[in-house]
Amino acid sequence: MKPRELSKEECSNILSAARYGRLALAKEDRPYVVPMSYVYADGRIYLHSRGGGMKMEYAAANPRICFQIDQLDKERWSSVIAFGPVKLRDDIEAKQRMFDAFTARGLGGHGGKKFSREELERMSMTVWEIEIEELTGREGVW
């Protein structure tokens, strides 16, 4: 079977169902790809990381990224790629929005704990908010 294009709705469903994907960044013509857990909510992809490191350096130099998710089911495969700019945030509102999205999906990072405002303020974390400008997907059979 020739691979077929997925609709935007099918792409969104795959994004909603998966937990892990690959963040792709580029800086000075050098690509960098890293697997990350994420949550898809309100038309955005949310990731989080500690401050610093190569991916932070790349995103600061070039906020245009893509995020790829794939699913494998026996002989079938599907792949979705989201393109757009990323905003790196460390404010309490971004942290709360990201943790609420993880908790609502039952993913509850950090042991599923609900954090107080004071705990979130002390948390050394960068929230990655990917604004999806383009969403593509394909599926096929091995």
C-alpha positions as a Markdown table, in Angstrom:
| # | Residue | x | y | z |
|---|---|---|---|---|
| 1 | Met | 0.0 | 0.0 | 0.0 |
| 2 | Lys | 1.3 | 3.4 | -0.9 |
| 3 | Pro | 1.5 | 5.8 | 2.1 |
| 4 | Arg | -1.5 | 8.1 | 2.4 |
| 5 | Glu | -1.7 | 11.7 | 3.7 |
| 6 | Leu | -3.4 | 12.0 | 7.1 |
| 7 | Ser | -6.0 | 14.7 | 7.7 |
| 8 | Lys | -5.4 | 17.5 | 10.2 |
| 9 | Glu | -7.9 | 15.7 | 12.5 |
| 10 | Glu | -6.1 | 12.4 | 12.2 |
| 11 | Cys | -2.8 | 14.2 | 12.9 |
| 12 | Ser | -4.3 | 15.8 | 16.0 |
| 13 | Asn | -5.6 | 12.5 | 17.3 |
| 14 | Ile | -2.1 | 10.9 | 16.9 |
| 15 | Leu | -0.6 | 13.9 | 18.7 |
| 16 | Ser | -3.1 | 13.5 | 21.5 |
| 17 | Ala | -2.6 | 9.8 | 22.0 |
| 18 | Ala | 1.2 | 9.7 | 22.1 |
| 19 | Arg | 3.5 | 10.5 | 25.0 |
| 20 | Tyr | 7.0 | 10.8 | 23.3 |
| 21 | Gly | 8.3 | 12.4 | 20.2 |
| 22 | Arg | 11.5 | 13.8 | 18.7 |
| 23 | Leu | 12.3 | 17.5 | 18.9 |
| 24 | Ala | 14.4 | 18.7 | 15.9 |
| 25 | Leu | 16.4 | 21.9 | 16.0 |
| 26 | Ala | 19.0 | 23.5 | 13.8 |
| 27 | Lys | 21.8 | 26.0 | 14.5 |
| 28 | Glu | 24.3 | 27.2 | 11.9 |
| 29 | Asp | 23.3 | 24.4 | 9.5 |
| 30 | Arg | 23.9 | 21.8 | 12.1 |
| 31 | Pro | 20.8 | 19.7 | 13.0 |
| 32 | Tyr | 20.1 | 18.3 | 16.5 |
| 33 | Val | 17.3 | 15.8 | 17.4 |
| 34 | Val | 16.4 | 14.7 | 20.9 |
| 35 | Pro | 13.5 | 12.4 | 22.2 |
| 36 | Met | 11.2 | 14.1 | 24.7 |
| 37 | Ser | 8.0 | 13.4 | 26.6 |
| 38 | Tyr | 5.3 | 15.9 | 25.7 |
| 39 | Val | 1.6 | 16.8 | 26.0 |
| 40 | Tyr | -0.6 | 18.2 | 23.2 |
| 41 | Ala | -3.3 | 20.6 | 24.5 |
| 42 | Asp | -5.1 | 23.6 | 23.1 |
| 43 | Gly | -3.5 | 23.2 | 19.7 |
| 44 | Arg | 0.1 | 23.5 | 21.2 |
| 45 | Ile | 2.8 | 21.0 | 22.1 |
| 46 | Tyr | 4.2 | 21.4 | 25.6 |
| 47 | Leu | 7.6 | 20.1 | 26.7 |
| 48 | His | 9.8 | 20.9 | 29.7 |
| 49 | Ser | 13.4 | 20.7 | 30.6 |
| 50 | Arg | 16.0 | 22.1 | 33.0 |
| 51 | Gly | 17.7 | 25.3 | 32.0 |
| 52 | Gly | 20.8 | 25.1 | 29.9 |
| 53 | Gly | 22.1 | 22.5 | 27.6 |
| 54 | Met | 22.5 | 22.0 | 23.9 |
| 55 | Lys | 18.8 | 22.0 | 23.0 |
| 56 | Met | 18.3 | 25.3 | 24.9 |
| 57 | Glu | 21.3 | 26.8 | 23.0 |
| 58 | Tyr | 19.9 | 25.7 | 19.7 |
| 59 | Ala | 16.4 | 26.9 | 20.4 |
| 60 | Ala | 17.7 | 30.3 | 21.5 |
| 61 | Ala | 19.7 | 30.7 | 18.3 |
| 62 | Asn | 16.8 | 29.4 | 16.0 |
| 63 | Pro | 13.3 | 29.1 | 17.5 |
| 64 | Arg | 11.9 | 27.5 | 14.3 |
| 65 | Ile | 11.6 | 23.8 | 15.2 |
| 66 | Cys | 9.8 | 20.6 | 14.2 |
| 67 | Phe | 8.4 | 17.8 | 16.4 |
| 68 | Gln | 7.9 | 14.3 | 15.1 |
| 69 | Ile | 5.8 | 11.5 | 16.5 |
| 70 | Asp | 5.4 | 8.0 | 15.1 |
| 71 | Gln | 3.3 | 5.0 | 15.9 |
| 72 | Leu | 3.9 | 1.4 | 14.9 |
| 73 | Asp | 1.2 | -1.2 | 15.1 |
| 74 | Lys | 2.1 | -4.6 | 13.6 |
| 75 | Glu | 2.3 | -4.0 | 9.9 |
| 76 | Arg | 1.0 | -0.4 | 10.1 |
| 77 | Trp | 2.9 | 2.8 | 10.8 |
| 78 | Ser | 1.9 | 6.5 | 11.1 |
| 79 | Ser | 4.1 | 9.6 | 11.4 |
| 80 | Val | 3.1 | 13.2 | 12.2 |
| 81 | Ile | 5.4 | 16.2 | 12.0 |
| 82 | Ala | 4.5 | 19.6 | 13.6 |
| 83 | Phe | 6.4 | 22.7 | 12.4 |
| 84 | Gly | 6.5 | 26.1 | 14.1 |
| 85 | Pro | 8.2 | 28.5 | 16.5 |
| 86 | Val | 8.9 | 27.5 | 20.1 |
| 87 | Lys | 8.7 | 29.9 | 23.0 |
| 88 | Leu | 10.9 | 29.1 | 26.0 |
| 89 | Arg | 9.3 | 30.2 | 29.2 |
| 90 | Asp | 10.0 | 29.9 | 32.9 |
| 91 | Asp | 7.1 | 31.9 | 34.4 |
| 92 | Ile | 4.7 | 30.4 | 36.8 |
| 93 | Glu | 1.7 | 30.6 | 34.4 |
| 94 | Ala | 3.5 | 28.6 | 31.8 |
| 95 | Lys | 4.6 | 26.0 | 34.4 |
| 96 | Gln | 1.0 | 25.7 | 35.7 |
| 97 | Arg | -0.5 | 25.4 | 32.2 |
| 98 | Met | 2.0 | 22.7 | 31.2 |
| 99 | Phe | 1.5 | 20.7 | 34.5 |
| 100 | Asp | -2.3 | 21.0 | 34.2 |
| 101 | Ala | -2.1 | 19.7 | 30.7 |
| 102 | Phe | 0.0 | 16.7 | 31.7 |
| 103 | Thr | -2.3 | 16.0 | 34.7 |
| 104 | Ala | -5.5 | 16.3 | 32.6 |
| 105 | Arg | -4.1 | 13.6 | 30.3 |
| 106 | Gly | -3.3 | 11.3 | 33.2 |
| 107 | Leu | 0.4 | 11.6 | 32.5 |
| 108 | Gly | 1.2 | 13.4 | 35.8 |
| 109 | Gly | 4.9 | 13.9 | 35.6 |
| 110 | His | 6.8 | 14.1 | 38.8 |
| 111 | Gly | 4.7 | 11.3 | 40.3 |
| 112 | Gly | 1.4 | 12.9 | 39.4 |
| 113 | Lys | 1.8 | 15.5 | 42.1 |
| 114 | Lys | -0.2 | 18.7 | 42.1 |
| 115 | Phe | 2.2 | 21.6 | 42.8 |
| 116 | Ser | 1.5 | 24.7 | 44.8 |
| 117 | Arg | 2.2 | 28.1 | 43.4 |
| 118 | Glu | 5.2 | 28.4 | 45.8 |
| 119 | Glu | 6.6 | 25.0 | 44.6 |
| 120 | Leu | 6.2 | 26.1 | 40.9 |
| 121 | Glu | 8.0 | 29.4 | 41.6 |
| 122 | Arg | 11.0 | 27.5 | 43.1 |
| 123 | Met | 11.1 | 24.9 | 40.3 |
| 124 | Ser | 14.1 | 25.3 | 37.9 |
| 125 | Met | 12.4 | 24.5 | 34.7 |
| 126 | Thr | 11.9 | 25.8 | 31.2 |
| 127 | Val | 8.6 | 25.2 | 29.5 |
| 128 | Trp | 8.7 | 24.8 | 25.7 |
| 129 | Glu | 5.5 | 25.9 | 24.0 |
| 130 | Ile | 5.4 | 25.0 | 20.3 |
| 131 | Glu | 2.9 | 27.0 | 18.3 |
| 132 | Ile | 1.9 | 24.7 | 15.4 |
| 133 | Glu | 1.9 | 26.5 | 12.1 |
| 134 | Glu | 2.0 | 23.4 | 9.9 |
| 135 | Leu | 0.9 | 19.8 | 10.7 |
| 136 | Thr | 1.5 | 16.9 | 8.3 |
| 137 | Gly | 1.1 | 13.2 | 8.6 |
| 138 | Arg | 1.3 | 10.0 | 6.7 |
| 139 | Glu | 0.5 | 6.3 | 7.3 |
| 140 | Gly | 1.3 | 3.1 | 5.5 |
| 141 | Val | 1.9 | -0.6 | 5.7 |
| 142 | Trp | 5.3 | -2.2 | 6.1 |
